[in-house]
Amino acid sequence: MSKLYLVSTGPGDKDLVTPKALEAINVCSDLVAYGLYLELLGSVCDGKVHHDLPLGEEIGRAQLALDLAANGKNTALISSGDIGIYAMATLVFELLDQQLKGESNNPQWLNVEIEVVPGISAMQAAASRVGAMLGHDFCTISLSDLLTPWETIEKRLHCAGAGDFVVSFYNPRSKKRDWQINTARDILLEYRPATTPVVLGRQLTRDDESITILQLDQLSSDDVDMFTLVSVGNSETQHIVNGDQDWVYTPRGYKNKL
């Protein structure tokens, strides 16, 4: 039986691609991905058949990967970060779910063996660059309202604020969406101090990476683009400076023991 690997390749640095991901790619004849992900992997992808579908063709990518595997080809559907976090894995299982419910006409997909290979997400990479920002309870929220109504996103923002979670924002801005991150900032300011540390991680672990640490009341859409991961601390998150090193950490409550 052929196999479909849902492969995570991390935030961009080749050294952060797991051995399990490399092993999965190695045993596959066909690779399905957005072209940039294959470029970042480099020579690992040599000798494979590349199926490069552009951004916006996520459904087509998932369908193609299932079709290739169903036709007897070991296939890797590749995504950056962790493929199970705001990425392609959920779409594959949604397609299978539709088939099981009789809402699709692709019974061959149900014969495909699937393995999900986890990876390092953008929020983990950003946290590692500044210390231990995710040291206590945290959540992630996508600010894209292309698939989720803004009313739902706004409700989640208020819940995250009321729960005092560290919040990592995915899809904070695009060419057509420039107001959501400012609205998210204003909502969180209702629940935590203006001085709350915020980390902006752009092009994380790649050659042109940049890390910026600022206060919540200084956060602006002007400083964010589609390549930026935004993490906002909770009410106890600390920004400390040791010489030329800046660290951000969120304490877990060991203070009393210390």
N, C-alpha and C positions, 0 to 999 in steps of 0.2 A: 504493500500500500504506500502511495506517495504521501508526503507530509508537507504541511504548511507551517513554517516557522514565522511567528510574529516577533520580529527582532528589534530590540532597543539598542541604539548606538551611542547614547549619552549626549552631552551638550555640545560636543565638537572636537575635543582633544582626543586624538587617537589612543592615547594611553588610558583613557577612561572607558574605552570599549571593552567589555568583559570578555574573558576567554570563551565563555559559553556562547556569546554572540558571534565571535569569530568562528567558532566550531560550526555553528548553524549555517553561517554564510558559506563556509568551506564545502559542506555536503550538498549545497543547493546548486542546481543548474541555472535557475532563473531568479532574478532579483527585481522586485517591484518597489518603486520608491519615487519620491520627488527627487529630481536630478541632483540637487545640492547635497543631499545625504550621501549619494553614491560618490560624489566628488570628494567629500570629506573623508570617506573611508579609503580612498586611493587604491593602491595596488591589491588590496584585499579582494576587490571586485573583478580583478583581471580574469579573463577566461570564462566569465559568466554572461548569460544573455540579460541585457539590461532593458527593463520596461519602465521608461521614464515618463510619468504623467504629471502635468503641471499642477500648481496649487489651484484648488477649486474642483479638482477631479478626484476627490477622496473616495466617493462611491465607486467610481470606475476603477480606481486602484484596488479596492477591496474585492470587487467582483472579478477583476482580472486575476488576482492572486488565487482566489478560490477556483477559478476555471483552470488555471495552469496546474494546480495541485490535483484537481479532479481528473485531469487528463494525463496523470502519471508522472508529473515533473515535481521533484523536490523544489519547493519555492520558498523564498524569504520575502516577506512583506516588511519593509524596513522603515523605521521612523526614528527621528532624533529623540533625545531625552529618554523617557520611559514610554514605550508604546501603549501602555495601559493608562497613561495620564494625559487627558486631552489629546488623544492620538488615535491611531487606526485600529487598535485591538477591539474597542467597543463596537466599531462599525462592522467588523467581521462577524461578531457574535449577534449583532442586530440582524444582519442578513440571514444568518443561520436560524435565528428565532422566527423570522418571517417565513422561511421555508417550512419549518416544523409546524407552523400555524396554517399552512396552506395558502399563504399570501404571496408566494413566489413559485416560479416554475423551474427550479434548478435542483432537482432531487440529487444530482451527482455531488453537490456540495456536502451532503450529509455523510458521504463516505470518506471525507478528508480527515486525516489525523492532524491535530493542531497542537503546537507547543508554543507557549508564550515565554519569551526570554526577557527578563526585566533589565532595566538599566538605570543610570543616574539621571535624575530629572533636573531641570533648570533651577528649581527652588533649592535643591540640595547643593548644586554647584555654587549658587549665589551665597548660600549660608556658609559654605566652607571657605569662601574667599574672605569673609569678614569675621569668622570665629565660630560662634554657636548660636546663631539667631533662632534656630528652630529647637532650642533646648527645652521648651515646654510646649503645651498644647498649641496647635496651629491648624490652619485650614487654607485651602486654595479656592479662589474664585476667578472664573473667566469673565472678563468684562465685555466680551463679544456678544452682542444681541442678535447675531445673524441666525442662530439656532435656538436661543433661549430668550424669552420675552424680558424686556428690561424690568418690568414689574417684579419678576421672579428674582432677578439679579439684585435689585434694590432691597428686597426683603432679606436676602442672604447677607447683604452688607450690614444691615441693621442687626441681624442675629449675630454676626461675627463681632460686631462692635459691642453689643450687650454681653456677649460671652467672653470678651477680652482675649480673643484669639490673636496670635500672630497671624497676619494674612499675607499670602503671596498671590499677586495678581498675574494671571496669564492673559495674553491678548489685550494689553492695556490701551493700545491705540493702533489705528491703522490710518491709511490715507483718507478714508471716508469717516472715521470715528475719532474725534479728538476731544470730546467733552466728558466721556465716561470716567476717566481717571480723576478728573477734577471733582466730579460729583461724588465719587467713592471717597476721596480725601475729605470732603466736607461732611459726609456721613460719619466717617470714623472720628472726626474731630468732635463730634457730639459725645463720644464715649471715652476718649483718651486725650492726654495732654498734647498741646501743640508742639512740645519738644520731643515727642516720640520719635525714635530713630527710624529712618527709612533707608533702605538699600536699593539702589538701582544697578542692576547687573546687565550690561549690554554685550552681546556676542560672547557669552560666557565660555571660557576656556579656549577661545579661538585667538588667532594672532592679533586681532584688533579689539580684544576685550577691554572694557572700561568698567570700573567700579566707582560709584559715587555714594557717599553717605551724607544725608541731610535730615532736617527735621520735617515732621509731618506737615506743618503749616507752610513749608517751603516747597512742597511737592507741586509740580506743575506739568501739564501735558506738554509744554515746550521742551521738557527734559527727557521725554519718553518717546520711543517709537516701537514699531512692531518687533524689533529685535531685543527689546528690553524686558527683563523680569523685575517686577516691583515687589519688594517685601516690606511690610509695615509692622513694626514691633508692637507688642502689647503695652499695657500701662507700666510694666516693670522692666521692659527691655532696656539695657544699658549700652551706651556708647563710651568706650574708654580709649584713651590715647597713651601709648607707651613709646616714647621717643618718636620715631617716624612710622610707627605702626598704629593703625586704627583697628579696633576690635568692636564688634557688636555681639552681645550675648543676651539670652533670656534666661534668668535664673529659674531653677526648679523648686526652690524652697529650702535649700540646704543651709541658708543663713543662720537659722536657729541652732543647727547642729554644729556649725563652724564656731 
